[in-house]
């Protein structure tokens, strides 16, 4: 009986080992998709000037620190 119990526990623990990796992969995939959507939206129409202004302000801020 102990041998069967050990096999069940080993099978359960091995199935859960990859679960965290899959969850992290899905979160990274979703974040990447949202970033791509946001960049495309910012590059279209009036969003393009917003993106350029944002990068310009960041570069000016960084250069002002040195």
C-alpha atoms as a printed R data frame, in Angstrom:
   type eleno elety resid chain resno      x      y       z
1  ATOM     1    CA   UNK     A     1  0.000  0.000   0.000
2  ATOM     2    CA   UNK     A     2  2.860  2.380   0.802
3  ATOM     3    CA   UNK     A     3  4.401  1.762  -2.597
4  ATOM     4    CA   UNK     A     4  1.158  2.759  -4.352
5  ATOM     5    CA   UNK     A     5  0.807  5.872  -2.181
6  ATOM     6    CA   UNK     A     6  4.377  6.928  -3.013
7  ATOM     7    CA   UNK     A     7  3.688  6.516  -6.743
8  ATOM     8    CA   UNK     A     8  0.522  8.610  -6.509
9  ATOM     9    CA   UNK     A     9  2.355 11.355  -4.636
10 ATOM    10    CA   UNK     A    10  5.227 11.280  -7.123
11 ATOM    11    CA   UNK     A    11  2.805 11.539 -10.047
12 ATOM    12    CA   UNK     A    12  0.947 14.448  -8.472
13 ATOM    13    CA   UNK     A    13  4.073 16.363  -7.587
14 ATOM    14    CA   UNK     A    14  5.571 15.905 -11.064
15 ATOM    15    CA   UNK     A    15  2.400 17.235 -12.724
16 ATOM    16    CA   UNK     A    16  2.455 20.376 -10.598
17 ATOM    17    CA   UNK     A    17  6.113 21.177 -11.283
18 ATOM    18    CA   UNK     A    18  5.398 22.660 -14.702
19 ATOM    19    CA   UNK     A    19  2.238 24.470 -13.632
20 ATOM    20    CA   UNK     A    20  4.079 27.575 -12.406
21 ATOM    21    CA   UNK     A    21  6.090 27.753 -15.612
22 ATOM    22    CA   UNK     A    22  2.944 27.617 -17.730
23 ATOM    23    CA   UNK     A    23  1.293 30.327 -15.642
24 ATOM    24    CA   UNK     A    24  4.323 32.603 -15.944
25 ATOM    25    CA   UNK     A    25  4.429 31.990 -19.692
26 ATOM    26    CA   UNK     A    26  0.759 32.950 -20.061
27 ATOM    27    CA   UNK     A    27  1.237 36.131 -18.018
28 ATOM    28    CA   UNK     A    28  4.275 37.132 -20.103
29 ATOM    29    CA   UNK     A    29  2.366 36.343 -23.301
30 ATOM    30    CA   UNK     A    30 -0.585 38.486 -22.209
31 ATOM    31    CA   UNK     A    31  1.705 41.365 -21.179
32 ATOM    32    CA   UNK     A    32  3.489 41.196 -24.526
33 ATOM    33    CA   UNK     A    33  0.196 41.240 -26.410
34 ATOM    34    CA   UNK     A    34 -0.987 44.280 -24.438
35 ATOM    35    CA   UNK     A    35  2.308 46.069 -25.070
36 ATOM    36    CA   UNK     A    36  2.050 45.410 -28.806
37 ATOM    37    CA   UNK     A    37 -1.538 46.658 -28.879
38 ATOM    38    CA   UNK     A    38 -0.577 49.801 -26.941
39 ATOM    39    CA   UNK     A    39  2.381 50.527 -29.231
40 ATOM    40    CA   UNK     A    40  0.268 50.081 -32.355
41 ATOM    41    CA   UNK     A    41 -2.401 52.382 -30.948
42 ATOM    42    CA   UNK     A    42  0.194 55.007 -30.062
43 ATOM    43    CA   UNK     A    43  1.788 54.809 -33.514
44 ATOM    44    CA   UNK     A    44 -1.497 55.422 -35.348
45 ATOM    45    CA   UNK     A    45 -2.966 58.869 -35.865
46 ATOM    46    CA   UNK     A    46 -2.585 61.284 -32.983
47 ATOM    47    CA   UNK     A    47 -1.080 58.554 -30.822
48 ATOM    48    CA   UNK     A    48  2.151 58.780 -32.825
49 ATOM    49    CA   UNK     A    49  2.801 62.279 -31.625
50 ATOM    50    CA   UNK     A    50  2.018 61.168 -28.074
51 ATOM    51    CA   UNK     A    51  4.625 58.410 -28.349
52 ATOM    52    CA   UNK     A    52  7.210 60.800 -29.793
53 ATOM    53    CA   UNK     A    53  6.501 63.358 -27.067
54 ATOM    54    CA   UNK     A    54  6.795 60.694 -24.382
55 ATOM    55    CA   UNK     A    55 10.168 59.470 -25.628
56 ATOM    56    CA   UNK     A    56 11.346 63.046 -26.055
57 ATOM    57    CA   UNK     A    57 10.422 63.920 -22.477
58 ATOM    58    CA   UNK     A    58 12.101 60.790 -21.138
59 ATOM    59    CA   UNK     A    59 15.303 61.496 -23.080
60 ATOM    60    CA   UNK     A    60 15.284 65.129 -21.933
61 ATOM    61    CA   UNK     A    61 14.773 64.022 -18.327
62 ATOM    62    CA   UNK     A    62 17.626 61.501 -18.519
63 ATOM    63    CA   UNK     A    63 19.975 64.004 -20.164
64 ATOM    64    CA   UNK     A    64 19.062 66.613 -17.554
65 ATOM    65    CA   UNK     A    65 20.267 64.283 -14.810
66 ATOM    66    CA   UNK     A    66 23.837 64.230 -16.148
